[in-house]
Amino acid sequence: MLILKDLLETNISKYGEYPFLYFQDRIVSNTETKRYADELANGLREMGIEKGDRVIVCMPNCPEVLISYQGITRAGAVIVPVMFMLHPREIHYIARNSNAKAVITSSHILQNVELAVEGLEQKPLLIVVDAPTDERAYNFYDVLRKTSVDLESEQNEITEDDTAIILYTSGTTGNPKGVVLTHKNLYSNAANSVKHHDTDERSTTIGVLPLAHVYGLTISNTCYLTGSSIVVFPKFELKEVFEAIEKHRVKSFSAVPAMIHAMIAFPQADEYDTSSLESIGSGSAPLPVALIHAFKQKFNADVLEGYGLSEAAPVVTAHTKDGIIKPGSVGIPIPGVEIKIVDDDGKELPRGEVGELIVRGDNVTPGYFQNEEESKRVLKDGWLFTGDMARMDEDGYLFIVDRKKDLIIRGGFNLYPRDVEEILSTHEGVSEVAVVGIPDERMGEEMVACVVKKPGSAVTETELIQFCQQRLAKHKTPRKVFFLEQLPRNGVGKILKTHLRQTAAEAAVKD
């Protein structure tokens, strides 16, 4: 059976005690992680948390996020990771929809959490990792109980098909949907990811993306399997990240395009020894090929793009360390995962043709929490319909073309924003770019580019449109360019294109 708590048990029996988490001045070993997790499980059960109850984890990155995951699962409860940057209204929806019995959080956002739980029929218990117990909340370490509640009794027994987490999607197109992921979904995905990279080598990685997200489960589960360690950062600070690479001889870690861009642009980068760095993983958003080459040139390290989504627990494809690296591709399927490219009728398309990507495997969600209609829409005959437009080359490498919903239909022609984004990102005056479609009476939709200039750049709208028209058919190029200070992003670095479409449409009306 594939149970998440077994990952830590096996880790300790195989590797013995070692420093598992580095966080500021703290070091937490793997055995301490287990001890705290067991005691948290006991404490949660004493507080009335039962098998199947939902517990929200919502706080900035710290060791207690990963300790909480193991503690909650050991209590037989269900983890609900929630990004701490969300508005109280969004947290309220998740708490209400999941009927959460407890929230583990930190003093930084306690006020927002308190606002979020107002008006709920059942107020969840509030547990804070960095403040003393008072009338508002319990202190995390006060909840820990050494005396064991019988967690191994028959009624508490966990199976691999039990729900391990409910992960709420970003909700950029309506209310968030709760993706149900089982122990088997997550365990098999972590094991197959490790197998895909074909390495038993122990190492230290950097945890700078939000841990209160499926990423936190992925990084901790894979590190348990490989006997590796994590340097945890509460936020992305360039100096600290470079110091960690040098000090811990970091070989690889996961980042988002904005972080990769910042690392390349960091003026003090050459002051640090980054020679240990072999690769950096990127997967939350499309990465311009020009940025991949710039990173390789500066750090002599590869950017390995991969692809995943919450509904697939989350990894679907990735490059392998020793395989062919194809810039612009997101690699090949990891073991145990099948993919196909299909047309609107679900018929498989030949290699090279663009269609919708569908996925099958032990990693695929059984459905959305209390949302049968949406579950039936995306899950058909065991296949997950991702809503992503993609193509596969003759070697089986996957190329994501665009989100189906981001496709622009201009005068009956399908236009893919990614094509234009790739071109504009090579312009010397462009720092970042996102292309969206806005309503147009004559053409149905019109293409606009939202551009962040490089510091000191005086590039103009006309110049960028001409730059595109020199490299693409005229009907495939943007008609307008809007300049922004920064692109709107969610907590894992995805550009909020729904927000951009709205902003661009309003700006176009004013013009």
N, C-alpha and C positions, 0 to 999 in steps of 0.2 A: 504493500500500500504506500501511496505517495502522500505523506502528511508533512506539512510545513515544519512542525516542531522537530521532526526527525532530522531535518537538515542540520540543526545546531547540535543535536545529540551525536550524529555521525561525525560532524566537524571536530568535536572535542575528542572523541575516541580515536580518530585518525591522526590528528595533528597535535594533541595535547594542548596545554595552555599557552596562549600567545597573545600579544597586544592586537585586539580586533579593531577598536575604534580609537582614533586620535581626534581630540576636539579641544582646541585652545590649549589649556595647560593640563587637560585630563587625558588619561589613557584608561580605556575599559577593555579588559581581556574578554576572550570568548567565554571563559568559565564564569566570569562576573556577569556577563550578559545573560547567561542561562540562569544564574542564581536570582538576579533581579527579576527575570521573566517569570520564573516559577513563583516567586513571592508576590509578584503583581497578579498572577493568575489566582493565587489563594485569596488575595485582598479583594479582587473583583468579585469572586464567588461569595465571599462573606458579605459584600455590599449588595448582594442579590442579583448579580449578573449571571444569567443562566445560558445553557447551550443555545446557540442560534441568535442570542440578543446582539444588537448592533452597537458597536463602540466607535465613536468618531475620534480620529487622531488629527489634530489641526494645530500646527505650530511650526515655527522656523526650524531649520535643520539643527539637530542636536542628538546625542546618543539615545535619549529617551524615546525618540521616534521609533528606532529599530528595536529597542527593548520592549516598547509597547506592542509592536507587531507580534513578537514572540509570546508576550504575556497574554494578549487577547486570544490568540489562537490556542494557547495552552488551557485557557479557561473554557474553550469550546465556543467562544463568542466569535462574532464576525467583525473584521476590521473595516472601517469606513474612512479611508484617507481623504482629507479635505485640504485644499490649498489655503494657507493662512492669509493670503492676500485677497481672498474673496470678500465681497460686501456682506454685511450682516444679513441682508435680505436673501442672498444666495445660500449662505450657511443655514438660515432658517428653513429654506425649502428642503435642503438635504436632510436636516435633522428631523423635519416633519415627515418627509417621504420615507425615510429609513426607520422612523420610530426609534431613534437612538436612545439607549438607556444611560449612556455616559459620554462625556467629552473629555479627552485628555488634551490639554492645551498648555500655553505658557502665559506669563504675566503680560507679555508684549501685546497680546491680542485678547486678553480676558474680557475687556470691556466690550469688544465686538461680539464675542461669543455670548456674553450675557444679553446683549441686545438681540442676538439671533434666536435665543431660546425663549424670549418673551412671547407669550401668547400660545405656547405649545400646551396641548392637553396634558401631556406627561413631561414634566421638566426633567431633563437628564441630569445625572450627577456630574458636577464639574470637578476635574482633577487637574491641578496646576503643577508643572515640573519645577518651577523656580520661585515659589512664594510659599510662606507658611500657611498652615491650615487656619481658616477663619470662617466667618459666617457665609462668605461668598463661595469658597471652594476648599477642597481637600488638597493637602500637599501630596505629591506623587509618592514620595518616600514614606509618608505616614500611612499610605494605603497598603504598602507591602506587608505581607504576613508570612512569617516563617512556619507557623503551624499549618500543616497541609489539610485543605479540604480534600475530600476524596475525588480527585480529578480523573482517576482512572476507572471509576465505576461504570457499569454497563450503560446507564442512562446518559453518561457524559462522553461515551466513546465516539471518536471522530472517524469518519470514513473519508476516502479520497474524493468522493463525489459530494461531500458536504461543502456548503459555501464557505470560502475562506475570507473573501473580501467583496465589498460592493463598491465599485469605483464609479463616481459620477462624472460623466462627460462634461466638457466645458460649457455646454448650454448656450453657444453663440447663436443658435437658431431656435430658441425657445427654452423651455425648462430642461435642466440636465436630466439625462437618463442614467439610471443606476445599472452599470454593467456588473453582472454576477460572475465571479470567477471562483472556481472550486480549487481545493488543495491540489488535485490532479492537474488542472490547467496551469497553475503557477509552478509546481514542482517540475513537471515534465518540460515546461518552457525553459526553466533555468538549467536543467540537466542537458537539454538538447543544445542550448546556447553554448555551454561549456564544451560539449562534444564538437560543435561546429568549429570552434576556435582551436580545437585539438591541442590543448595545453594543460599540463598538470602543474605548471610552474606557479609557485606561490609568489605573490607580489603585493604591492601597495598601490591602491588607486585613490582617486579623489572623488568625494561625494559633494558636488556643488550644486547639482540640479535638485529640485524640491524632493525631499525624501517622503513627505506626506503626499505621495502620488504613487502610481504603479512602479515608477522608477526606483523608489525606495525598496520595494519588495524584490525587484530584479537585481539590484546591486548587492543587497544583503544575501539573497539566496545563492547567487553565483559565487560570492566570496566564501560562504559556508562550504560550498562544494570544492573550492580550490584551495582553501586554507589561507585566504588572502586577507588583507587589512584595508581599512578605509580611513582616509583623512577627511573628516566632516567639516564643512564650512557652512555657517549660517547664511552667508551671502557671497556673491562672486566679487572678490577683491583681487585685482590682478597681482599686486605685490605678494600677497599671501599665497596665491596659487603658484606663482613662480618659485617662491621659497620652498613650498612643499615638494614641488617637482625635484628641486635640487637636493633637499634634505633626505627625502624618502626614495630617491632614485625611481621616480614614477615612470612606468613604461607606457601606460595608456590610461585614459579615462574618458568619460562621456561628457559632451558639451552640446550647446546649441549654436547655430550659426552666428548669433550676435556675440557670443563669447569667443569664438574662433576669430572673428573679425577684430575684436578688442585685443586679443593676444598678438595678432600680427601688427596692430597699430601701436602697441605699448612701447614707449620710447626707451624704457630701461630693460627691455627683454634681454639684450646682449650681456647684461651684468650678471645673469644667472646661468648656472651650468644646467642646460636642458638636454645634454647629450644622451641621457637615459631614455628620453621620450621616443617611442617607436611609432605610436599611432594615437589618434584621437577619434573617438566614435561620435557620429552625428546622425540624428535620426528624427528629430521632432518637426523639422521644416526643411523644405528644399534648400540645398546649398549650391550657390553658383560655382561652376567649375573653375572660374578665375580665382576664387577664394581658396579652393583646394590646392591649386598650383602655387599660390602665394605662400600658403602655410608650409608646403613641402620645401619651397625654396628657402624660407626663413629658418625653419627648425629641423630640416632634414627628417621629417616625420610625416607619415601618411594620414590623410583624413579618410577614414573608412565609413562611408555612408551605409546606413541600414534602414530598414523599414519595419514599423510595427504599429499596432493600434491597441487601445484598451481592450477591445473585444477579443484580441488574440493573445493576451496575457504576458507581455505585449509583442514579443519579437517574432517576426515572420521571415525576413531575409536579412542577410549581413554579408559583408566581404569576409573572406578568411585571410588570416595573417600571411600565409604562404601562397595564396592563390593569386590569380590575375586580378589586378585592381583596375576597374573601369570607371574613371571619373564621370560623374553624372548618373551612374547606376547605383542602386541600393543593394547590389549583391545577389546572392542566390539563396534559395530557401534553406533554413536550418533543418537538421534531421527531424523527421516526424511531422513535417509541415508540407502540405501540397498546395500548389497555387495554379490557377488557370486564368486566362484572359478571355472574357466572353462578351458577346454582343447583347443588345437589349432584350433578346429572347432567351438568353442564357446559353447560347450555342458557342462552343469554344472556337476562338479565332486562330488563324495561322500565326506563326512567329513573325514578329515585326509589325503586326497590326495593332492599333490602339482600341482598347475596350475596357470594360470594368474588371478590376482584379477581384477574384474570389479565392477564399482560403479554407482549407480543411485540415484538421489535426486535433490531437488531445488538448491543445492549447486554446481551442475556440470556445468562447462563452456558451453556456446553455441558454442564455437569454438575458433580457433586461428585467430588473426587479419590479414585480407587479405591473408589467407592461407587455401583455401578451401580443397586442396588435403590432407594436414595434418589433418585437422578437420575431414574429412571423414574417415581417417585411424584409429583415436582413438575414434570416437563417432559413435556408431552403435545402432540403435533402442532405443535411449535414454540412453544407457549404455556407460560409459567411460572405455576404456581399458587402464589400468594403466601402463602396461609393467613391473609390479612387480609380481614375483613368490611368492605364499603364500599358506598356508593351514589354514583350520578352524577346531577347535576341536569340540567335541560333545556339549560343553557348548556355542558354538558360538564365542569363543575367536579367534582372528586372529593372525597368526604368519607369519611374512614376512620372506621368505626364502632367496630371493635375487632379484636384478634387473634382468629382463629377459636378458638384454644385458651383465650382469656380469657373467651369467652362463658359466661354462667352460666345453667344450665337449672334453674329453681326450679319444682317442681310441674308440669313440662311446658311452662312458659313460657320463651321466650328473653329473657334480660335482658342489656343491654349496659352494662358498667361505666362507659363513657365518659359516658353520660347523667347518671349520678349524680355523677361526678367534676366535670362542668361546673357542676352546681348547687352542690355543696359548696364549690367554689373561689370562689364569689361571697360566701360567708359572711365577715363581717368578722373572725371569730376564727380562720379557717383559713388557714394558710400554704401547705400542700401536702396533697394527698390522692391515694390510690390505692384503688380498689375491687376486691375479689377474691371469688371463690366458695370456700366450704369445704364439705366433705362434711356432709350432714345426713340422718339416718335417715328422717325423715318426708317431707321435701320433695326429697330427692335432693341438692340443693345449697342453701346459704343465702348471702345476700349480706352481706358485712361491709365497712366503710370503715376504712381505716388513715389516720389524720389526724396531721399535724404542726401544732400550734397556733402562731399568731403570738405573739411575745414579749409576756408580760403578759396573754395571753388566758385567761379562766376558763371558756371554753365547755365544756358538758357533753355527754355521749352523748345524753341525752334531748333536749336542745335541738337537736342536729344531726339526729336522726331526725325530729323534728317539722318542722324546716326543710325536709327532703326531702319529707315527706308533704304539706306545703302546696303543693308544686310538681309532684309526680308521683303517679301512681296508687299506692296503698298497697303493692300486691304488687311494685312496682318499686323500693321503697326498702330501704335496709339494715336488718337486724335488730340489728346490733351495730356499735359504733364502738370501735376500739382507738386509743389515743393513743401516738405514737412520737416519739422525739427527732429522728429523720431517716428518710427513706425509703431503702432499700438500692438502690444504683445500680451499673451497670457503668461502665467507663471512658469511654463516649460518652454517658453521661447517661440511659440507658434504665433505668427502674425494674424491678427484678428481681422480677416478680410471682410467679414460682415460689417464691422465697424467702419472699415475703410470705404466700402461701397456706399454706405450712408453719408459719410463725410464728403466723398468725392461727388456724389449726386447733389448734395446741398450746395457745394462750391460751384458746380456746373450751372445750377439754376441762377445763382448770383451773377455769374459771368454773362 
